[in-house]
Amino acid sequence: MNLIDISKKTILVGVTGSIAIYKACELVRLFVKSGANVKVVMTPSAQKFITPLTFEAITRNRVLTSQSEDWSSNLNHIDYAQNCDAFVIAPATANTINKLSKGIADNILLESALAHHKNLIIAPSANTQMLNNHYTEGSLKMLAVNDVVIVKPQEKLLACGTQGNGALAEPIEIYYQTLKEILKDDFWSNRKVVVTGGGTREAIDSVRFIGNHSSGKMANALATALYLKGADVCMVTTKPSNNLPQEVYTLSVEDAQEMLEYTIDCIRVAKKGVMSKASLNNPNAIGMIQKTPYLFMAAAVADYTPKFPQEGKLKKDSIGNEWSIELKQTPDILKTIDKSGIITVGFKAEKDEKTALENAKKALNTKGIDAIALNILKEQNNFGSDKNEIIFITKDKEQKIELNSKINVAFSLINLAKELDSE
């Protein structure tokens, strides 16, 4: 899981009276583990499910309730609401949603929401019929029009016994959508970006394949960082991850040829200015000037593939003591794709430190790309590790990103990549 450093941020979490309140504890822990200063405000109904002491133990901050509000300190609905970078209401009941849309402030949480003036995120949790009621639907539309971020609930078996939509979104998804609001960057906002990741698997038969040790972690970190900066990300990967933000459009592939085809398709769509359902449903995207798309080619594509892959499983008895497999070169994706109108960043992993830089500069020229991220593999940043260090190489300069977690390296890398767009 890619937890992001937000140690300079303050998050206010609002908790309402829903059975899903136990998930709010996990959400608060995610923010705390990311270094944020986390404060909590609870409705009277929420206190029927869980006591303020639980959240105080997690956050080391006093919980704001109607009983604890203190105007001789900052423990009040004005200070808590105005001195935070984001206000997240999770779970948000149908009652709270409908009152929020009307500006009603008849409890401490709603008073705080009315006083808040920055990023407001709500994660609904309610019975399916209550959520689908036309009053609630109208309230959600009104909140969305007023720039409130709605984290969509899940469809599953609810606590009331109903099978349907209304379960609170997973804490990690609420976490990601909150961070997207406080970390977004105008440069990346609504920019189309294609990321490839993982090592391709070239089939020998229906069971065996030629592959490599690429874990896809660096690509996942890149996709996450780009999403949190506001980019519209399409990821083509052999190693899809459950920990990616749900709004990252992910395509799962197997071999080099499939990765080539899907990458070409994603680039073509990116150039048209439409990539994901999120962008199609974003009213703010209408009429915007199309920004130059980016491609981050982080996948470890096999150089060779079996010339004659077999159906079924080849038996050892029929092969004999030795097995010679005829191979052919796979397509060079970076050479093959049309790179006009798109900024391309390649990736290169090397073991020999003496020749690594020379090989990377050669690839930069022969593949006709804008930059290359050189990863010299060592014990601390080998395949599958959670850390990395990179030399970011362009035609004009080389910049080193020191050893760090892959998510932090990803943020540093995309910050350097901004310089490639001269618009």
N, C-alpha and C positions, 0 to 999 in steps of 0.2 A: 504494500500500500504506500502510495506517494504522499506523505504528509509534508506540507509546505510550511516554511518558516514565516509566521505572521506575528512575530514577537513585538512588533511596534503597533499592533492593532488592538482595538477593544471591541469585543462582540457582546451585544446584549441579546440574550435568549429569553423569549417569552413563552411561558408554558401554560396551557389551558387544560380544562378538565376532560381529558380523554384517556381511555384505557391504554392508548399508545404512548403515554407519558414515560414509560420505562425506556423507550428509545431515545427520549430527550437526554437521559443520563449519558448514553453512548455518544450522542452528538456533542454534548458539552465536553466530554473527555477528548474528543477529536480536536476541538478548538484549543483546549488546554495543552494537549500534547504538542500542538503546533506552536506553542509559545504565546498565544493570545491572552490578553487580560479579559477574562470572561465573567460577565455578570448575568444574573437571572432575575426575572420578575415573574411572579406567579399570581394567577387569579385565585379567588377563594375556592372555586370548584376544583382547581388543580391540587390544592392542599388536602382535599379529601382522598386523593390517590397516593400522594407522597408528601413527606414533610420537607420544609425548606432546608433542614439540616443536611439532607442528602446532597443537595447542590452546593451548600456551603462547604461541605467536606471536599468536594471535587474541585471547586473553583478557588477556595480560600477567600471568598468575598461574601459579604452579607447579601442575602436574598431580599429583594424588594417585595413586600406584601403590603396589604392595607394596614396590617398590624405593626409592621416594622418601619414604615415610612417615618423619616425623621428630618425635619426641616432645619435642624441645627447642624446637619452634616450634608454630604452629597447623596445620602440614601433617600432620594425622593424621585418622583416620576419625571421631573424636569431635567435634573442633572444626569440621571441614568440614561434618559432618552437622547439628550443632546450631546453627550460626551462619549459617543460610540461611533465606530465606523460602519457598523451594520446592525440592524435589528432583525432577528430571526424569530418568527413565531412558529414553534413546532413542538407538539402538534397544535394545529389551529382547528377548532371545532366549527361546525356550521353556524352556531350561535355567534362566535367571535367573527367569522368571515362576514356575516350579514351586518353586524354592528359596525365593523371596520369600514365597510363601503358607504355607510350612512353617516360616518363621523360621530357615532355615539361613543361616549366615554363614561360608562357607568361602573367601571372597575379600574383597579390600579394599572392593569396591563393595557387596557384601551386608552386610558389617560396618557400612558407612556407613548403609545403608538401615535396619538394625535400630536404629541409634542416632538416626535422624531421627524427629522427633515433630510435624512440622507437615504441610505439603501434599506428598503424594507422588503423582507423575504418572508413568505408564508408557505407552510407545508400543511395542506388540509388533511384532516383525519376525521371521517364521519361515516355514518351508515350510507349505503348506496343511494337510497331514496332521498335522504336528507341532502346529499351532495347533488343529486340530479334534480332536486326541486327547482322550479323556475326562478324562485327568489334567490336561492344560493347561486345558481348559474349566472343570473344577472349581476349578483354581487361580485363574483369572480371576474366577470368581464369588465365591470366598472373599475375594480382594483387594478387589473392589467392595463387598462387605458391610462390609469394614473401612475404608471411605471412601477407598480408593485410586482415583484418577481413571484410567480406561482410555481412551486415545485410540485409537479403532478403526483397524485397519489397512485398507489399500486392496485391492481386487481387481484384479489385473493380471497380466501375464506376469512371473513371478518369476525371480530369477537362476538358480535350479535348473532352469529350463525348464518349470515347472508353471504353468498358467494357473489362477489362483484367488486366494483371500483370503490375505493374509499380508504384503503389501508395507507398508513403513513409511509412516505417514501423512505428508502433506506438512509440511515444517518450519513453514510459516505456521500450519497448523492446530494443531500441537503448541504453538506459541508462543501462540496465542489461548487455548487451553484452560488453559495454565499461568497466563497473566495473569488469567484469570477466577477462579482459585483465590486469587490474592494481592490482587485488587482488589475482590472481591465486597462488596456493601453490603447489610445486612439489609433496608433499605427497599425496594430493587429486587429482592432475591432472590425468585425464583418469581413475580414480579408480571407479569401479562400486559400487553404493550405492542404497539400497532400503529403502524408508521411507514410513511408514504407518501413516495415520492420520484420524481425525474425529471420531465421535461416531457411532457405527453400529446401524442400524435400523432393529429390529426383527419384522417381519410382524405378526400382529394379524389377520387382514383380508386385503383386497385390499386397505383400506383407513387408518387404524390405525396401529400403531407399538409401540413397547417398545424401548425406546432410552435413551439417556443421554444428558447432557448439553455441551459436548465437542464441541468447535467451529472449531477445526482443525487449529487454528492460529499458534500454536507452531510447528506443523508439516510443515505448509507452510513456516514458518520462517526457519526451518531446511533445507528444500529442496532448498530454495533460497540461504542460506548461503553456502551450499555444492556446488551448481551450480557455485556460484561466486568464489569459491576456485578451480574450475576446475573439480569437480567430474561429472561423467556420472550418472545422477539421474533418478531413476524410482520411481514414487510415487503412492501408492495404498491408495485411500482415499474415504471417504463418503462425503467430503466437498471440491470438486474441486474449485479452485480460479482462476478468470480471471487475477489476478495480479501476478501469477507465471510466471517466464521466460518461453517462448514458448518451449525452448529446454529441459525443464523438462518433461520427458515422463510420462503422468498422466493416471492412470486407475481408473475409477469411480466404486465403489462397494456399496452394500447396507448392507448386513448382515454379521455376523461372518463367516459363512461357505464360502461365496463368497470371503471375505477378506483372509481367510486361503488359498483358492485355488490359488488366484492371487498372493499372497505373495510367495507361494511355487514356482510358475512358474517364478516369477521375480528373485528369488534366484537362481533357476536352470540356467536361462539364464545368470545371472551375473557371475556364476562360469565358464561358458563357455567363458566368455570374450567378449560377444556381448550383448549390451543392447538396444541401440537406433540408429536411423538413423544417428545421429550426429557422433557417434563413427564409424559406418560403412563407412561413407564418409570422415573420418579423415585420410589422408595419413600418418600422423605422428604416428598413432596408430598401423600401420602395423609392426609386428616384435617386438613389445614392450613386456617386461616381464609383465605377468598378476599380478596385485597387489591384495592382499587379499580384497575381497568385505566386505562391512559393511551393517548391517541392523539396522535401528533406528525404533524401534517399538513404535511410539508415539500415535497410535490409542487407543481410549477408547472402548474396545471390551466388549459388553454386556456379562454378566455371564450366563444369561438364555434367552431362546427363546421359544415362544409358541410351544407346542408339535404338535398341529393340526391347523396351519394357514388356514384361510377360504378364499375361492374365493368370490369376490364381497364384498359388505358392509353389515355387520350384522346389522339388524334393532333393535332398542331399544325395540320396542314392543315385539319382539320375545325373547329377552334376559331376561326381567323382571327387578325387582328392584335391584337385586344383580347379580354379574357376576364373576364367578370363572374360571380363565384361567389356564389350566394345563401347566406347564413349564418343560423344560428339560435343562440341562447344555449345553452351547455352547462349541465347541472345544477350548482348551487352545492353542492358536496359538504358543506362545513361547515354550511350552512343546512339541508340535506336530512336528514342523519343524525340519529338519535335519540341525543342526548348525555346522556341520563339514566343515572346510574350509571357514568359514565366521565369522566375528567379530560382536557380537550382543549386542546392547544397548537397554534395556527395559526402560519403563517409568511407574511410579506409582504415582497416585494422592491420597493423604491422607488428612483427616480432623482433626484427633486427633494427635496433635503434640507430645503427650506423647508416643504413640505407633508407630508413623510413621516410625522412623528409624529402629526399630526392625522388623517391617513388611517388609520393603524394603530389609533388609539384608536376611530375610528368603526367599523372592521371588528370590533374586539373586542366592541362592543355589538351591532351588527347581526347578527353571526353567532352570538352567544350562547355564546362560548367562554371558557375560564378564563384564558388568557394568549395573547399573540401575540409572536413573535420577529421583530422588524423588522430587515431587512437593507437598509441604504442603500448601493446599489451605487456603488463607486468603482473606480478603476483597480486598486488592490491587492486588492480582494475582489469582482471582477466575476464573471459566470458562467464556470464552468470553472476558476477559480483554486483554489489549494490553501489559501488563507487566507480568513478571514471575521471580521467583527465584528458584533455583534448588540446591539440594545436589547431587553431582555426586559420586556414590559409586562403588568401586571395591572391590575385595577380600582383598586388602592391605590397602586401604585408603579411606577417605571421603574428598571431596573438595566442598566448597560452592561457588556457583555463585550468587552474590548479586542481589537484585531486580533491574531490568532494562527492557528496551523494549525487546520484544521477539526476534527480529532480533539480538540484541546485545548478548542476552543470548545464542542464537543459535551459534553465532560465538565462544563464550567462551566454549560452550559445545563441539563443534567439535574439538576445539583445545585440550581439555582434552582427547577426544576420540582417538587422534593420538597416545597417549601413550599405547594404547591397542594392537597396531601392533608391535610385537617384531622382525619383519623381519629386 
